[in-house]
Amino acid sequence: MPESDHPEIPENPDIGLMLEVVSGSETAFTELIHRHQSGLLNFFTRMGAYSDAEDLVQETFVRLYKARSRYRPTAKFTTYLYVVARHVWADLGRKAMRRDRLHGSLKTDAEIDWGASQPAPAFGLDVKEALAGLSPKLREVIVLNVYQGLQYQEVAEVLGIPLGTVKSRMNMAIQELRRSFEE
């Protein structure tokens, strides 16, 4: 990782690595994968893609690599990475909707409901169930901020929404989670 190639980016090694990827370094890309694959896996799992999470992580890195020539270090690398991941997540949702429309009457309840086959624990609602009960817009704010460690401004950039909207969604999500745990 020659820092002399990009002396303006010494404080953020991920940006430096991505710039090396842009220049053709497969080693730098491998390092980015090792640094961020578990965070992405965590993101997709918490967003509800339990059985598809590993495939979605792989797809995120494939898209990142394909778009490497368009990369510009205008924000934190993780912000850029989670924008790509969010697009992968949205594409999965669109594919699922198309599949459901095509196979509507042929789907069984077991195929549609990913987690309902396991009984709820005797002590009450767990966090995974509570997150699954949130709308996707509220869930992604919680996952990006709480579980992925992004600041509110970074969440706003990833989602392409105003900072105030992030704050209000976070507030609504927390209120809904509290209600879920109180019930």
C-alpha positions as CSV (number, residue, x, y, z in Angstrom):
1,M,0.0,0.0,0.0
2,P,2.2,2.8,-1.1
3,E,0.9,5.9,0.6
4,S,3.0,8.1,-1.7
5,D,0.6,7.4,-4.6
6,H,-2.2,9.3,-2.7
7,P,-0.6,11.5,-0.1
8,E,-3.8,13.5,0.3
9,I,-5.6,10.5,1.8
10,P,-3.3,9.2,4.6
11,E,-5.8,9.3,7.4
12,N,-8.3,6.9,5.8
13,P,-6.7,3.6,4.8
14,D,-10.0,2.4,3.1
15,I,-9.9,5.4,0.7
16,G,-6.3,4.7,0.0
17,L,-7.0,1.0,-0.7
18,M,-9.9,1.9,-3.0
19,L,-7.8,4.3,-5.0
20,E,-5.3,1.5,-5.3
21,V,-8.1,-0.7,-6.6
22,V,-8.9,2.0,-9.2
23,S,-5.3,1.7,-10.3
24,G,-5.6,-2.0,-10.7
25,S,-4.5,-3.5,-7.4
26,E,-6.1,-6.8,-6.7
27,T,-4.3,-7.1,-3.4
28,A,-5.9,-3.8,-2.2
29,F,-9.3,-5.1,-3.3
30,T,-8.8,-8.3,-1.3
31,E,-7.8,-6.2,1.7
32,L,-11.0,-4.2,1.4
33,I,-13.0,-7.4,1.3
34,H,-11.4,-8.7,4.4
35,R,-11.9,-5.4,6.2
36,H,-15.6,-5.0,5.4
37,Q,-17.2,-8.4,4.6
38,S,-18.3,-9.1,8.2
39,G,-19.9,-5.7,8.5
40,L,-21.8,-6.1,5.3
41,L,-22.9,-9.6,6.4
42,N,-24.1,-8.1,9.6
43,F,-26.0,-5.3,7.7
44,F,-27.8,-7.7,5.3
45,T,-28.7,-10.2,8.1
46,R,-30.1,-7.4,10.3
47,M,-32.1,-6.1,7.3
48,G,-33.7,-9.5,7.2
49,A,-31.9,-11.3,4.4
50,Y,-30.9,-14.3,6.6
51,S,-30.5,-16.9,3.9
52,D,-29.3,-14.5,1.2
53,A,-26.8,-12.4,3.2
54,E,-23.6,-14.0,1.9
55,D,-24.8,-13.8,-1.7
56,L,-25.6,-10.1,-1.1
57,V,-22.2,-9.4,0.4
58,Q,-20.6,-11.0,-2.7
59,E,-22.8,-9.0,-5.0
60,T,-21.9,-5.8,-3.2
61,F,-18.2,-6.4,-3.8
62,V,-18.8,-7.4,-7.4
63,R,-20.6,-4.2,-8.0
64,L,-18.0,-2.2,-6.1
65,Y,-15.3,-3.7,-8.3
66,K,-17.2,-3.2,-11.6
67,A,-17.7,0.5,-10.6
68,R,-14.2,1.1,-9.5
69,S,-13.3,3.5,-12.3
70,R,-16.2,5.8,-11.2
71,Y,-15.1,5.9,-7.6
72,R,-14.4,9.4,-6.2
73,P,-13.3,9.9,-2.6
74,T,-15.9,12.5,-1.7
75,A,-17.1,10.8,1.5
76,K,-16.0,8.1,3.9
77,F,-15.4,4.8,2.1
78,T,-17.9,3.1,4.3
79,T,-20.6,5.6,3.2
80,Y,-19.9,4.7,-0.4
81,L,-19.8,1.0,0.4
82,Y,-23.2,1.1,2.2
83,V,-24.8,3.0,-0.7
84,V,-23.7,0.1,-3.0
85,A,-25.0,-2.4,-0.4
86,R,-28.3,-0.6,-0.1
87,H,-28.8,-0.8,-3.9
88,V,-28.1,-4.5,-3.8
89,W,-30.6,-4.9,-1.0
90,A,-33.2,-2.9,-3.0
91,D,-32.6,-5.1,-6.0
92,L,-33.3,-8.1,-3.9
93,G,-36.6,-6.6,-2.8
94,R,-37.6,-5.9,-6.4
95,K,-36.7,-9.4,-7.5
96,A,-38.7,-10.8,-4.6
97,M,-41.8,-8.7,-5.5
98,R,-41.6,-9.9,-9.2
99,R,-41.1,-13.5,-8.1
100,D,-44.1,-13.2,-5.7
101,R,-46.3,-11.7,-8.4
102,L,-45.3,-14.5,-10.9
103,H,-45.8,-17.4,-8.4
104,G,-48.4,-15.8,-6.2
105,S,-50.8,-18.7,-5.7
106,L,-47.9,-21.3,-5.7
107,K,-46.1,-19.9,-2.7
108,T,-46.5,-21.6,0.6
109,D,-46.4,-19.8,3.9
110,A,-43.1,-21.4,4.7
111,E,-41.4,-19.9,1.7
112,I,-42.8,-16.4,2.4
113,D,-42.2,-16.2,6.1
114,W,-38.4,-16.7,6.6
115,G,-38.3,-16.8,10.4
116,A,-41.8,-17.9,11.5
117,S,-40.8,-21.6,11.7
118,Q,-39.0,-21.0,14.9
119,P,-41.2,-20.4,18.0
120,A,-40.7,-17.1,19.9
121,P,-38.7,-17.5,23.0
122,A,-40.6,-17.9,26.2
123,F,-39.2,-14.7,27.7
124,G,-40.7,-12.6,25.0
125,L,-39.8,-10.8,21.8
126,D,-36.2,-10.9,20.8
127,V,-34.3,-8.1,19.0
128,K,-34.3,-10.0,15.6
129,E,-38.1,-10.2,15.7
130,A,-38.4,-6.6,16.8
131,L,-36.3,-5.4,13.9
132,A,-38.2,-7.6,11.5
133,G,-41.4,-5.9,12.8
134,L,-40.2,-2.5,11.7
135,S,-40.9,-1.0,8.3
136,P,-37.9,-1.2,6.0
137,K,-37.4,2.5,6.2
138,L,-37.1,2.5,10.0
139,R,-35.2,-0.8,10.1
140,E,-32.4,0.5,7.7
141,V,-31.9,3.6,9.9
142,I,-31.5,1.5,13.0
143,V,-29.2,-1.1,11.3
144,L,-26.9,1.5,9.7
145,N,-26.6,3.6,12.8
146,V,-26.7,1.2,15.7
147,Y,-25.3,-2.0,14.2
148,Q,-23.0,-0.6,11.4
149,G,-21.8,2.4,13.5
150,L,-22.5,5.1,10.9
151,Q,-23.2,8.6,12.2
152,Y,-26.6,10.2,11.4
153,Q,-25.0,12.3,8.6
154,E,-23.5,9.2,7.0
155,V,-26.8,7.4,7.3
156,A,-28.4,10.4,5.5
157,E,-25.8,10.2,2.7
158,V,-26.2,6.4,2.3
159,L,-30.0,6.6,2.1
160,G,-30.1,9.8,0.1
161,I,-32.4,11.6,2.6
162,P,-32.1,14.7,4.7
163,L,-30.5,14.5,8.1
164,G,-33.7,15.6,9.8
165,T,-35.5,12.6,8.2
166,V,-32.9,10.3,9.6
167,K,-33.4,11.7,13.1
168,S,-37.2,11.4,12.9
169,R,-37.0,7.9,11.5
170,M,-34.6,6.9,14.3
171,N,-37.0,8.4,16.9
172,M,-40.0,6.6,15.4
173,A,-38.0,3.3,15.2
174,I,-37.0,3.6,18.8
175,Q,-40.6,4.3,19.9
176,E,-41.8,1.2,17.9
177,L,-39.1,-1.0,19.4
178,R,-40.0,0.1,22.9
179,R,-43.7,-0.7,22.2
180,S,-42.7,-4.1,20.9
181,F,-40.7,-4.9,24.0
182,E,-43.4,-3.6,26.3
183,E,-46.1,-5.8,24.8
